[in-house]
Amino acid sequence: MIREFFLGFIKIHILHYASKKAVCGVWLIKELKRHGYAVGPSTVYPTLHRLEKVGYLKSKKVVVGGKRKIFYEITARGLKALGKSKGKIEELVNEVLKNKGASQHE
């Protein structure tokens, strides 16, 4: 169950990074590890493919140093999803970490 929660966080991280610049899988793996996620190619690449399939990312193939890499950029649909996610994140943080709104549920 924890893995499912983290996969949601990872998707939001990916959309966030892709909204700043084009990203590739290798870079994302390193960046996510820097944030404490123990992920590898078997998690990151299928997630990138799913985000592309639903229209949140678009890919482009680039040759860098003689090697073919695939970079992902956020789409308008992805930006919309990221914006909605940010609102939900803010609400969650306020309720869970800052205990705002606790009296509403008691």
N, C-alpha and C positions, 0 to 999 in steps of 0.2 A: 504494500500500500504506500509506503514512504516513497518508493521508486516512482509511482504514479504522480505523487505530488511534485517531486523533483523534476520529472519530465515536463510538467506544466511550467515550472520556473525556468527550465532550460529553453523552452520555446519562446518565452517572453524575453529572456536574455538574447537569444538569437535575433529576434525581431528588433530589439533595441540596438544591437550592434550593427545590424544591416541597415538601420535607419540613419546611421552615422557615416558608413562607408561600405563598399563592397567587401564581403568577407569570404574566406575559404574555410573548408573543414579543418585543416591542420591548425590554422590560427584560432578557430573557435575552440578546439580541444584544449589548446594551451591556455586560452583566456578563461574558459570554464573551470579548468583545474586550478587556476589562480584564485578563483572564487570558492574553491572547496568541493567542486563536483568531480567525482571520480568517473569520468566518461571517456570513452574511446571511440574509434571509428564506427563500431557496431551500434552506437547510440546516436552519434552526431549525424552521420550521413543519411540514415533512414529518416531522421527528423527533418533534415534539410529537404529531402525529397518530398516528404508529406507536406511541408509548408509551401513548397513550390506547387505541388499538385492542387492544393486548395486555393492557390492564387495569391498567397501572402509574400512569396519571394519569386524572383525570376533569376535565371542563371545565365552566365556567359562564360564561354571557354576562352582562356587566355594562355599563351605560351610564355612562361617565365623561366629564364635560365635554361632553356631547352626542354623544359618539362611542361606538360599540359596541366593546367589547373582550372578548376571551375570556381568562379566567384559568384556570390549571391547578393542581390540587391533587393531591398524592400519594394513592394508595389503599393499603389494607392490603397488597395484592399488591405494589405498588410499594415499600412500606416493607420488605417481606420481601426483595425483589430488591436493594434498596439495602444492606440488612444483609449479605447474602451477598457483594455486591460489595466492601463495606468489608473483609471478611475476606480476600478475594483481593488487594485493593490492598495491605493490610498485608503479606501474604506476599510479594508482588512487590517492594515497596519494601525489605523486609528482605533479600531475595535479590539483587536487582539493584543497589540503591544502597548498601546496607550490607555487602554481600558475606557475609552470613550463609548458612550452608548450602553454601558453595562446595565444601567438601571432599566433600560427599555425591555430587557429580556428576563429580568428577575421577578 
